[in-house]
Amino acid sequence: MSYPPEFLKLVDRFIHLANELAEEAGAGEASAAILFAAGRYNAFNFLSQNGSEEDRERAVEFYVSEYRKAIVSNLEGVVGPVIKPQD
């Protein structure tokens, strides 16, 4: 799977912010906050489009599925190593 460079730049901006927040609040708190923020933003995005109750369930399934793909592909290093090797 390949991702457009523009998309990866956006991802890197979020990761940079998460790393800054982790310095202040700790990695676990920053991780929980970014996950919650993604859910909140996606809920806002869905509700802004006036989705039906039926659409809501499909939206939940879609976002859960996308998160699963994202974490699995990152654990497998699809885009590259998540943690840089120590020299």
TORROMI-545161 format. One record per residue: residue in one letter; x, y, z of N, C-alpha, C, O in turn; residue number from 1. Coordinates in pm, whole numbers, plus 32768, in hexadecimal, padded with zeros to 4 digits. Example, Ala and Ser with C-alpha at 12.3 -4.5 7.8 and 13.67 -1.06 7.14 Angstrom:
# residues 2
<pt aa="A" n_c1="8527" n_c2="7DC7" n_c3="830C" ca_c1="84CE" ca_c2="7E3E" ca_c3="830C" c_c1="8528" c_c2="7EB6" c_c3="830C" o_c1="8590" o_c2="7EB4" o_c3="834E" i="1"/>
<pt aa="S" n_c1="8505" n_c2="7F1F" n_c3="82C4" ca_c1="8557" ca_c2="7F96" ca_c3="82CA" c_c1="850A" c_c2="8003" c_c3="8313" o_c1="853D" o_c2="8072" o_c3="8324" i="2"/>
***
This chain:
# residues 87
<pt aa="M" n_c1="8055" n_c2="7F8B" n_c3="8000" ca_c1="8000" ca_c2="8000" ca_c3="8000" c_c1="8059" c_c2="807C" c_c3="8000" o_c1="80BA" o_c2="8083" o_c3="804C" i="1"/>
<pt aa="S" n_c1="803A" n_c2="80DC" n_c3="7FAC" ca_c1="8088" ca_c2="8158" ca_c3="7FAD" c_c1="802C" c_c2="81CC" c_c3="7FCC" o_c1="7FB5" o_c2="81CA" o_c3="7FAD" i="2"/>
<pt aa="Y" n_c1="8065" n_c2="8230" n_c3="8009" ca_c1="801A" ca_c2="82A8" ca_c3="8030" c_c1="8056" c_c2="8320" c_c3="7FE9" o_c1="80D0" o_c2="8328" o_c3="7FD8" i="3"/>
<pt aa="P" n_c1="8002" n_c2="837D" n_c3="7FBF" ca_c1="8035" ca_c2="83F5" ca_c3="7F7D" c_c1="808C" c_c2="8446" c_c3="7FDD" o_c1="806E" o_c2="844C" o_c3="8055" i="4"/>
<pt aa="P" n_c1="80F5" n_c2="8484" n_c3="7FAC" ca_c1="814E" ca_c2="84D3" ca_c3="8003" c_c1="8104" c_c2="8540" c_c3="8050" o_c1="8127" o_c2="855E" o_c3="80C2" i="5"/>
<pt aa="E" n_c1="809F" n_c2="857D" n_c3="8011" ca_c1="8055" ca_c2="85E8" ca_c3="8055" c_c1="800E" c_c2="85B2" c_c3="80D0" o_c1="8007" o_c2="85F4" o_c3="8138" i="6"/>
<pt aa="F" n_c1="7FD8" n_c2="8539" n_c3="80C4" ca_c1="7F94" ca_c2="84F9" ca_c3="8134" c_c1="7FF7" c_c2="84DD" c_c3="81A5" o_c1="7FDA" o_c2="84F8" o_c3="8219" i="7"/>
<pt aa="L" n_c1="806B" n_c2="84A7" n_c3="8182" ca_c1="80CF" ca_c2="8486" ca_c3="81E7" c_c1="8104" c_c2="8504" c_c3="822C" o_c1="8128" o_c2="8500" o_c3="82A1" i="8"/>
<pt aa="K" n_c1="8108" n_c2="8575" n_c3="81E5" ca_c1="8130" ca_c2="85F3" ca_c3="8224" c_c1="80CA" c_c2="861D" c_c3="828D" o_c1="80F0" o_c2="864C" o_c3="82F9" i="9"/>
<pt aa="L" n_c1="804A" n_c2="860B" n_c3="826F" ca_c1="7FE1" ca_c2="8628" ca_c3="82D2" c_c1="7FF0" c_c2="85CD" c_c3="834D" o_c1="7FE7" o_c2="85FB" o_c3="83BF" i="10"/>
<pt aa="V" n_c1="8007" n_c2="854F" n_c3="8334" ca_c1="801A" ca_c2="84EE" ca_c3="83A1" c_c1="8090" c_c2="8519" c_c3="83F7" o_c1="8088" o_c2="8518" o_c3="8472" i="11"/>
<pt aa="D" n_c1="80FF" n_c2="853F" n_c3="83B7" ca_c1="8175" ca_c2="8569" ca_c3="8401" c_c1="815B" c_c2="85E4" c_c3="8457" o_c1="8195" o_c2="85F2" o_c3="84C3" i="12"/>
<pt aa="R" n_c1="8105" n_c2="863E" n_c3="8428" ca_c1="80E3" ca_c2="86B5" ca_c3="8477" c_c1="8099" c_c2="868C" c_c3="84F7" o_c1="80B3" o_c2="86C2" o_c3="8562" i="13"/>
<pt aa="F" n_c1="803C" n_c2="862D" n_c3="84EB" ca_c1="7FF6" ca_c2="85FC" ca_c3="8562" c_c1="8057" c_c2="85B6" c_c3="85C1" o_c1="804F" o_c2="85C9" o_c3="863B" i="14"/>
<pt aa="I" n_c1="80B0" n_c2="8567" n_c3="858B" ca_c1="8110" ca_c2="8521" ca_c3="85E0" c_c1="816C" c_c2="8584" c_c3="8627" o_c1="818C" o_c2="8571" o_c3="869D" i="15"/>
<pt aa="H" n_c1="8196" n_c2="85EC" n_c3="85E1" ca_c1="81EB" ca_c2="8652" ca_c3="861F" c_c1="81A1" c_c2="8692" c_c3="8695" o_c1="81DB" o_c2="86A3" o_c3="8700" i="16"/>
<pt aa="L" n_c1="8124" n_c2="86B6" n_c3="8681" ca_c1="80D4" ca_c2="86F0" ca_c3="86ED" c_c1="80C4" c_c2="868D" c_c3="8760" o_c1="80D0" o_c2="86B3" o_c3="87D5" i="17"/>
<pt aa="A" n_c1="80A9" n_c2="8610" n_c3="8740" ca_c1="809A" ca_c2="85A9" ca_c3="87A8" c_c1="811B" c_c2="859A" c_c3="87F8" o_c1="8117" o_c2="8589" o_c3="8872" i="18"/>
<pt aa="N" n_c1="818E" n_c2="85A1" n_c3="87B5" ca_c1="820E" ca_c2="8598" ca_c3="87FC" c_c1="8222" c_c2="860F" c_c3="8859" o_c1="8256" o_c2="85FF" o_c3="88C7" i="19"/>
<pt aa="E" n_c1="81FA" n_c2="8686" n_c3="882C" ca_c1="8204" ca_c2="86FC" ca_c3="8883" c_c1="81AA" c_c2="86E9" c_c3="88FE" o_c1="81D3" o_c2="8706" o_c3="896F" i="20"/>
<pt aa="L" n_c1="812F" n_c2="86BA" n_c3="88E7" ca_c1="80D2" ca_c2="86A5" ca_c3="8956" c_c1="8105" c_c2="8638" c_c3="89B5" o_c1="80F1" o_c2="8641" o_c3="8A2E" i="21"/>
<pt aa="A" n_c1="8146" n_c2="85D3" n_c3="897E" ca_c1="817B" ca_c2="8566" ca_c3="89D0" c_c1="81E8" c_c2="8598" c_c3="8A2E" o_c1="81F8" o_c2="8564" o_c3="8A9C" i="22"/>
<pt aa="E" n_c1="8233" n_c2="85FC" n_c3="8A03" ca_c1="829A" ca_c2="8635" ca_c3="8A5B" c_c1="825A" c_c2="8679" c_c3="8AD4" o_c1="8293" o_c2="8679" o_c3="8B41" i="23"/>
<pt aa="E" n_c1="81E5" n_c2="86B3" n_c3="8AC0" ca_c1="819E" ca_c2="86F8" ca_c3="8B2C" c_c1="8150" c_c2="8697" c_c3="8B85" o_c1="8156" o_c2="869F" o_c3="8C00" i="24"/>
<pt aa="A" n_c1="8106" n_c2="863B" n_c3="8B47" ca_c1="80A4" ca_c2="85EB" ca_c3="8B91" c_c1="80C9" c_c2="8557" c_c3="8B99" o_c1="8087" o_c2="850D" o_c3="8BE3" i="25"/>
<pt aa="G" n_c1="812D" n_c2="852A" n_c3="8B52" ca_c1="8151" ca_c2="849D" ca_c3="8B4E" c_c1="811A" c_c2="845A" c_c3="8AD1" o_c1="80B3" o_c2="8483" o_c3="8A9B" i="26"/>
<pt aa="A" n_c1="8160" n_c2="83F3" n_c3="8AA4" ca_c1="813C" ca_c2="83B0" ca_c3="8A27" c_c1="80B2" c_c2="836E" c_c3="8A2D" o_c1="8066" o_c2="8374" o_c3="89CD" i="27"/>
<pt aa="G" n_c1="8091" n_c2="832E" n_c3="8A9D" ca_c1="8010" ca_c2="82EC" ca_c3="8AA9" c_c1="7F9C" c_c2="834D" c_c3="8AA1" o_c1="7F38" o_c2="8333" o_c3="8A5E" i="28"/>
<pt aa="E" n_c1="7FAB" n_c2="83BF" n_c3="8AE5" ca_c1="7F42" ca_c2="8425" ca_c3="8AE4" c_c1="7F34" c_c2="8462" c_c3="8A58" o_c1="7EC5" o_c2="8478" o_c3="8A28" i="29"/>
<pt aa="A" n_c1="7FA5" n_c2="847D" n_c3="8A16" ca_c1="7FA1" ca_c2="84B5" ca_c3="898F" c_c1="7F63" c_c2="8451" c_c3="892D" o_c1="7F16" o_c2="8478" o_c3="88D5" i="30"/>
<pt aa="S" n_c1="7F84" n_c2="83D2" n_c3="893C" ca_c1="7F4B" ca_c2="836A" ca_c3="88E5" c_c1="7EB4" c_c2="8362" c_c3="88F6" o_c1="7E69" o_c2="835C" o_c3="8895" i="31"/>
<pt aa="A" n_c1="7E88" n_c2="8362" n_c3="8973" ca_c1="7DF7" ca_c2="835E" ca_c3="898E" c_c1="7DB2" c_c2="83DA" c_c3="8958" o_c1="7D44" o_c2="83D1" o_c3="8921" i="32"/>
<pt aa="A" n_c1="7DF2" n_c2="844E" n_c3="8968" ca_c1="7DB6" ca_c2="84CB" ca_c3="8939" c_c1="7DAA" c_c2="84D0" c_c3="88A2" o_c1="7D44" o_c2="84FE" o_c3="886E" i="33"/>
<pt aa="I" n_c1="7E10" n_c2="84A2" n_c3="885B" ca_c1="7E09" ca_c2="84A8" ca_c3="87C8" c_c1="7DA1" c_c2="8444" c_c3="8794" o_c1="7D5D" o_c2="8460" o_c3="8731" i="34"/>
<pt aa="L" n_c1="7D94" n_c2="83D2" n_c3="87D4" ca_c1="7D2E" ca_c2="8371" ca_c3="87AD" c_c1="7CA2" c_c2="83AA" c_c3="87C5" o_c1="7C4A" o_c2="839F" o_c3="8770" i="35"/>
<pt aa="F" n_c1="7C8F" n_c2="83E7" n_c3="883B" ca_c1="7C0E" ca_c2="8423" ca_c3="885A" c_c1="7BF0" c_c2="8497" c_c3="87FC" o_c1="7B7F" o_c2="84A7" o_c3="87CE" i="36"/>
<pt aa="A" n_c1="7C56" n_c2="84E8" n_c3="87E0" ca_c1="7C45" ca_c2="855A" ca_c3="8785" c_c1="7C1D" c_c2="852B" c_c3="86F9" o_c1="7BC9" o_c2="8569" o_c3="86B8" i="37"/>
<pt aa="A" n_c1="7C58" n_c2="84BD" n_c3="86CA" ca_c1="7C34" ca_c2="8488" ca_c3="8647" c_c1="7BA1" c_c2="845E" c_c3="8646" o_c1="7B58" o_c2="847A" o_c3="85E7" i="38"/>
<pt aa="G" n_c1="7B76" n_c2="841B" n_c3="86B0" ca_c1="7AE9" ca_c2="83F4" ca_c3="86BA" c_c1="7A8E" c_c2="846C" c_c3="86BE" o_c1="7A25" o_c2="846E" o_c3="867E" i="39"/>
<pt aa="R" n_c1="7AB6" n_c2="84D2" n_c3="870A" ca_c1="7A64" ca_c2="854B" ca_c3="8715" c_c1="7A5B" c_c2="8594" c_c3="8690" o_c1="79EF" o_c2="85BF" o_c3="8667" i="40"/>
<pt aa="Y" n_c1="7ACD" n_c2="85A1" n_c3="864C" ca_c1="7ACE" ca_c2="85E6" ca_c3="85CB" c_c1="7A7B" c_c2="8599" c_c3="8563" o_c1="7A2F" o_c2="85D5" o_c3="8518" i="41"/>
<pt aa="N" n_c1="7A8A" n_c2="8515" n_c3="8560" ca_c1="7A3F" ca_c2="84C6" ca_c3="8500" c_c1="79AA" c_c2="84C8" c_c3="851E" o_c1="7958" o_c2="84C6" o_c3="84C2" i="42"/>
<pt aa="A" n_c1="7985" n_c2="84CC" n_c3="859F" ca_c1="78F7" ca_c2="84D9" ca_c3="85C3" c_c1="78C2" c_c2="8560" c_c3="8594" o_c1="7854" o_c2="8568" o_c3="855C" i="43"/>
<pt aa="F" n_c1="790E" n_c2="85C9" n_c3="85AB" ca_c1="78E7" ca_c2="864F" ca_c3="857D" c_c1="78D5" c_c2="864F" c_c3="84E5" o_c1="7872" o_c2="8684" o_c3="84B1" i="44"/>
<pt aa="N" n_c1="7934" n_c2="8614" n_c3="849F" ca_c1="792F" ca_c2="860E" ca_c3="840D" c_c1="78B1" c_c2="85C4" c_c3="83DF" o_c1="786C" o_c2="85F2" o_c3="8384" i="45"/>
<pt aa="F" n_c1="7895" n_c2="8552" n_c3="841D" ca_c1="781E" ca_c2="8504" ca_c3="83FA" c_c1="779E" c_c2="8551" c_c3="8416" o_c1="7746" o_c2="855A" o_c3="83C0" i="46"/>
<pt aa="L" n_c1="7793" n_c2="8589" n_c3="848E" ca_c1="771A" ca_c2="85D1" ca_c3="84B5" c_c1="7704" c_c2="864E" c_c3="8461" o_c1="7693" o_c2="8677" o_c3="844A" i="47"/>
<pt aa="S" n_c1="7770" n_c2="868C" n_c3="8433" ca_c1="7766" ca_c2="8703" ca_c3="83DE" c_c1="7729" c_c2="86E2" c_c3="8356" o_c1="76F6" o_c2="873A" o_c3="8311" i="48"/>
<pt aa="Q" n_c1="772F" n_c2="8662" n_c3="8330" ca_c1="76F8" ca_c2="8638" ca_c3="82AF" c_c1="7669" c_c2="8602" c_c3="82BE" o_c1="7630" o_c2="85CD" o_c3="825F" i="49"/>
<pt aa="N" n_c1="7630" n_c2="8610" n_c3="8337" ca_c1="75A6" ca_c2="85E7" ca_c3="8351" c_c1="758A" c_c2="8555" c_c3="832E" o_c1="7526" o_c2="8535" o_c3="82EE" i="50"/>
<pt aa="G" n_c1="75E3" n_c2="84FD" n_c3="8358" ca_c1="75D0" ca_c2="846E" ca_c3="833E" c_c1="755B" c_c2="8436" c_c3="838D" o_c1="753C" o_c2="8466" o_c3="83FA" i="51"/>
<pt aa="S" n_c1="751B" n_c2="83D0" n_c3="8356" ca_c1="74AA" ca_c2="838F" ca_c3="8398" c_c1="74DC" c_c2="832E" c_c3="8403" o_c1="7553" o_c2="8315" o_c3="840F" i="52"/>
<pt aa="E" n_c1="747E" n_c2="82F8" n_c3="8450" ca_c1="74A1" ca_c2="8295" ca_c3="84B6" c_c1="74E0" c_c2="8219" c_c3="8475" o_c1="753E" o_c2="81DF" o_c3="84AB" i="53"/>
<pt aa="E" n_c1="74AB" n_c2="81F2" n_c3="8402" ca_c1="74E4" ca_c2="8181" ca_c3="83B7" c_c1="7572" c_c2="81A2" c_c3="838A" o_c1="75CC" o_c2="814E" o_c3="8393" i="54"/>
<pt aa="D" n_c1="7586" n_c2="821C" n_c3="835A" ca_c1="760C" ca_c2="8248" ca_c3="8330" c_c1="766C" c_c2="824C" c_c3="83A6" o_c1="76E3" o_c2="8231" o_c3="8397" i="55"/>
<pt aa="R" n_c1="7637" n_c2="826C" n_c3="841C" ca_c1="768C" ca_c2="8276" ca_c3="8494" c_c1="76D0" c_c2="81F1" c_c3="84AF" o_c1="7748" o_c2="81EE" o_c3="84CA" i="56"/>
<pt aa="E" n_c1="7685" n_c2="8184" n_c3="84A9" ca_c1="76C1" ca_c2="8100" ca_c3="84C3" c_c1="772A" c_c2="80DE" c_c3="845B" o_c1="7794" o_c2="80A8" o_c3="847C" i="57"/>
<pt aa="R" n_c1="770F" n_c2="80FE" n_c3="83DD" ca_c1="7772" ca_c2="80E7" ca_c3="8374" c_c1="77EE" c_c2="813D" c_c3="838A" o_c1="785F" o_c2="8111" o_c3="8372" i="58"/>
<pt aa="A" n_c1="77DA" n_c2="81B8" n_c3="83B7" ca_c1="784B" ca_c2="8212" ca_c3="83D2" c_c1="78A2" c_c2="81D8" c_c3="8441" o_c1="791D" o_c2="81D9" o_c3="8436" i="59"/>
<pt aa="V" n_c1="7863" n_c2="81A7" n_c3="84AB" ca_c1="78B0" ca_c2="816C" ca_c3="8519" c_c1="7900" c_c2="80F5" c_c3="84E6" o_c1="7977" o_c2="80E9" o_c3="8503" i="60"/>
<pt aa="E" n_c1="78C0" n_c2="809E" n_c3="849B" ca_c1="7906" ca_c2="8029" ca_c3="8463" c_c1="797A" c_c2="8054" c_c3="840B" o_c1="79E6" o_c2="801A" o_c3="8410" i="61"/>
<pt aa="F" n_c1="7964" n_c2="80BB" n_c3="83B8" ca_c1="79CD" ca_c2="80ED" ca_c3="8360" c_c1="7A44" c_c2="8122" c_c3="83B0" o_c1="7AB5" o_c2="80FB" o_c3="8395" i="62"/>
<pt aa="Y" n_c1="7A2B" n_c2="8179" n_c3="8411" ca_c1="7A99" ca_c2="81B4" ca_c3="845C" c_c1="7AE4" c_c2="814D" c_c3="84AF" o_c1="7B5E" o_c2="8154" o_c3="84BA" i="63"/>
<pt aa="V" n_c1="7A9D" n_c2="80EE" n_c3="84EB" ca_c1="7ADF" ca_c2="8085" ca_c3="8537" c_c1="7B36" c_c2="8031" c_c3="84DA" o_c1="7BA7" o_c2="800E" o_c3="84FD" i="64"/>
<pt aa="S" n_c1="7B02" n_c2="8010" n_c3="8465" ca_c1="7B4E" ca_c2="7FC2" ca_c3="8403" c_c1="7BCB" c_c2="800E" c_c3="83D5" o_c1="7C36" o_c2="7FD3" o_c3="83C8" i="65"/>
<pt aa="E" n_c1="7BBC" n_c2="808F" n_c3="83BC" ca_c1="7C2E" ca_c2="80E0" ca_c3="8390" c_c1="7C99" c_c2="80E9" c_c3="83FD" o_c1="7D10" o_c2="80E3" o_c3="83E0" i="66"/>
<pt aa="Y" n_c1="7C6F" n_c2="80F7" n_c3="847A" ca_c1="7CD0" ca_c2="80FC" ca_c3="84E7" c_c1="7D1C" c_c2="8077" c_c3="84EF" o_c1="7D96" o_c2="8075" o_c3="8500" i="67"/>
<pt aa="R" n_c1="7CD3" n_c2="8009" n_c3="84E4" ca_c1="7D13" ca_c2="7F85" ca_c3="84E8" c_c1="7D7C" c_c2="7F7A" c_c3="8479" o_c1="7DEC" o_c2="7F4C" o_c3="8491" i="68"/>
<pt aa="K" n_c1="7D57" n_c2="7FA3" n_c3="8400" ca_c1="7DB7" ca_c2="7F9E" ca_c3="8390" c_c1="7E31" c_c2="7FF4" c_c3="83AD" o_c1="7EA2" o_c2="7FCC" o_c3="8392" i="69"/>
<pt aa="A" n_c1="7E19" n_c2="806B" n_c3="83E5" ca_c1="7E87" ca_c2="80C8" ca_c3="8400" c_c1="7EE8" c_c2="8090" c_c3="8467" o_c1="7F61" o_c2="8094" o_c3="8453" i="70"/>
<pt aa="I" n_c1="7EB3" n_c2="805B" n_c3="84D5" ca_c1="7F0F" ca_c2="802A" ca_c3="853D" c_c1="7F58" c_c2="7FAD" c_c3="850F" o_c1="7FCF" o_c2="7F9E" o_c3="852A" i="71"/>
<pt aa="V" n_c1="7F13" n_c2="7F54" n_c3="84C9" ca_c1="7F55" ca_c2="7EDA" ca_c3="8498" c_c1="7FC1" c_c2="7EFD" c_c3="8431" o_c1="8030" o_c2="7EC8" o_c3="8438" i="72"/>
<pt aa="S" n_c1="7FA2" n_c2="7F56" n_c3="83D4" ca_c1="8006" ca_c2="7F78" ca_c3="836E" c_c1="807E" c_c2="7FBF" c_c3="83AD" o_c1="80EF" o_c2="7FAD" o_c3="8380" i="73"/>
<pt aa="N" n_c1="8068" n_c2="800F" n_c3="8415" ca_c1="80D8" ca_c2="8050" ca_c3="8458" c_c1="8129" c_c2="7FEF" c_c3="84AD" o_c1="81A3" o_c2="7FFA" o_c3="84B4" i="74"/>
<pt aa="L" n_c1="80E7" n_c2="7F91" n_c3="84ED" ca_c1="8130" ca_c2="7F2A" ca_c3="8538" c_c1="8185" c_c2="7ED5" c_c3="84DA" o_c1="81F0" o_c2="7EA6" o_c3="8500" i="75"/>
<pt aa="E" n_c1="8155" n_c2="7EC2" n_c3="8461" ca_c1="819E" ca_c2="7E72" ca_c3="83FE" c_c1="8204" c_c2="7EC4" c_c3="83B1" o_c1="824E" o_c2="7E8D" o_c3="835F" i="76"/>
<pt aa="G" n_c1="820A" n_c2="7F47" n_c3="83C8" ca_c1="826C" ca_c2="7F9C" ca_c3="8387" c_c1="8252" c_c2="7FB5" c_c3="82F3" o_c1="82B0" o_c2="7FC6" o_c3="82A5" i="77"/>
<pt aa="V" n_c1="81D4" n_c2="7FB8" n_c3="82CD" ca_c1="81B0" ca_c2="7FC9" ca_c3="8240" c_c1="81ED" c_c2="8049" c_c3="8204" o_c1="821C" o_c2="8049" o_c3="8192" i="78"/>
<pt aa="V" n_c1="81EC" n_c2="80B6" n_c3="8250" ca_c1="8220" ca_c2="8136" ca_c3="821E" c_c1="82B2" c_c2="8146" c_c3="8244" o_c1="82F6" o_c2="81A0" o_c3="8212" i="79"/>
<pt aa="G" n_c1="82E1" n_c2="80F4" n_c3="829B" ca_c1="836A" ca_c2="80FC" ca_c3="82CE" c_c1="8365" c_c2="80E2" c_c3="8364" o_c1="82F9" o_c2="80D6" o_c3="839F" i="80"/>
<pt aa="P" n_c1="83DA" n_c2="80DA" n_c3="83A1" ca_c1="83DC" ca_c2="80BD" ca_c3="8431" c_c1="8399" c_c2="812D" c_c3="8481" o_c1="83AC" o_c2="81A3" o_c3="8465" i="81"/>
<pt aa="V" n_c1="834C" n_c2="8105" n_c3="84E4" ca_c1="830A" ca_c2="8166" ca_c3="853C" c_c1="836F" c_c2="819A" c_c3="85A0" o_c1="836C" o_c2="8210" o_c3="85C5" i="82"/>
<pt aa="I" n_c1="83C8" n_c2="8143" n_c3="85CD" ca_c1="8433" ca_c2="8168" ca_c3="8629" c_c1="84B6" c_c2="815D" c_c3="85DE" o_c1="84D6" o_c2="80F6" o_c3="85A2" i="83"/>
<pt aa="K" n_c1="8502" n_c2="81C9" n_c3="85E1" ca_c1="8584" ca_c2="81C8" ca_c3="859C" c_c1="85E5" c_c2="816E" c_c3="85E7" o_c1="85EF" o_c2="8174" o_c3="8662" i="84"/>
<pt aa="P" n_c1="862C" n_c2="8119" n_c3="859D" ca_c1="868D" ca_c2="80C1" ca_c3="85DE" c_c1="86FB" c_c2="8112" c_c3="8624" o_c1="8729" o_c2="8178" o_c3="85F1" i="85"/>
<pt aa="Q" n_c1="8724" n_c2="80E2" n_c3="869A" ca_c1="8791" ca_c2="8122" ca_c3="86E4" c_c1="8816" c_c2="80F7" c_c3="86A9" o_c1="8829" o_c2="8082" o_c3="8689" i="86"/>
<pt aa="D" n_c1="8871" n_c2="8154" n_c3="869C" ca_c1="88F8" ca_c2="8132" ca_c3="8667" c_c1="8950" c_c2="80FB" c_c3="86D2" o_c1="89C4" o_c2="80DA" o_c3="86B8" i="87"/>
***
